Amino acid sequence: MTRSDLVALLSERFGQLAQRDTEFAVKTILDAMSDALARGHRIEIRGFGSFTVNRRPPRKGRNPRSGEQVLIPEKLVPHFKPGKALREGVDAKSSLEASAP
């Protein structure tokens, strides 16, 4: 599902909202989440999951073209951990689809 798919789904489900308003709401939520992660905060959405920022320590890598060693700097990367309800919901849907003829 893409961002535009999400906007279309929400505007269909909530007919009182215009497409432009739905786009603005989705953009505002995603921007707020991005800003919170950039500041190092944790985001928890009950029943869905949590977003955190993980630290990848610096390490030595190898340039594939020349073979020489290079230092790869430390990185901060976003990480998503699904909640129990999401995991169980996905598992239940996949087992229903697998058992259907």
Contacts in CASP RR format, 6 or more apart in sequence:
PFRMAT RR
TARGET T0000
AUTHOR 0000-0000-0000
METHOD contacts of the structure
MODEL  1
MTRSDLVALLSERFGQLAQRDTEFAVKTILDAMSDALARGHRIEIRGFGS
FTVNRRPPRKGRNPRSGEQVLIPEKLVPHFKPGKALREGVDAKSSLEASA
P
1 9 0 8 1.000
3 26 0 8 1.000
3 30 0 8 1.000
6 26 0 8 1.000
7 19 0 8 1.000
7 22 0 8 1.000
7 23 0 8 1.000
7 26 0 8 1.000
8 19 0 8 1.000
10 17 0 8 1.000
10 22 0 8 1.000
10 25 0 8 1.000
10 26 0 8 1.000
11 17 0 8 1.000
11 18 0 8 1.000
11 19 0 8 1.000
11 22 0 8 1.000
14 22 0 8 1.000
17 25 0 8 1.000
33 43 0 8 1.000
33 51 0 8 1.000
36 43 0 8 1.000
37 43 0 8 1.000
37 51 0 8 1.000
37 52 0 8 1.000
37 53 0 8 1.000
37 78 0 8 1.000
40 53 0 8 1.000
40 76 0 8 1.000
42 50 0 8 1.000
42 51 0 8 1.000
42 52 0 8 1.000
42 53 0 8 1.000
43 50 0 8 1.000
43 51 0 8 1.000
43 52 0 8 1.000
44 50 0 8 1.000
44 51 0 8 1.000
47 83 0 8 1.000
47 84 0 8 1.000
47 85 0 8 1.000
47 86 0 8 1.000
48 82 0 8 1.000
48 83 0 8 1.000
48 85 0 8 1.000
48 86 0 8 1.000
49 80 0 8 1.000
49 81 0 8 1.000
49 82 0 8 1.000
49 83 0 8 1.000
49 86 0 8 1.000
50 80 0 8 1.000
50 81 0 8 1.000
50 83 0 8 1.000
51 78 0 8 1.000
51 79 0 8 1.000
51 80 0 8 1.000
52 78 0 8 1.000
52 79 0 8 1.000
52 81 0 8 1.000
53 76 0 8 1.000
53 77 0 8 1.000
53 78 0 8 1.000
53 79 0 8 1.000
54 76 0 8 1.000
54 77 0 8 1.000
54 78 0 8 1.000
54 79 0 8 1.000
55 74 0 8 1.000
55 75 0 8 1.000
55 76 0 8 1.000
56 74 0 8 1.000
56 75 0 8 1.000
56 76 0 8 1.000
56 77 0 8 1.000
57 74 0 8 1.000
58 71 0 8 1.000
58 72 0 8 1.000
58 73 0 8 1.000
58 74 0 8 1.000
59 71 0 8 1.000
59 72 0 8 1.000
60 69 0 8 1.000
60 70 0 8 1.000
60 71 0 8 1.000
60 72 0 8 1.000
61 69 0 8 1.000
61 70 0 8 1.000
61 71 0 8 1.000
61 72 0 8 1.000
62 68 0 8 1.000
62 69 0 8 1.000
62 70 0 8 1.000
63 69 0 8 1.000
63 70 0 8 1.000
82 90 0 8 1.000
END
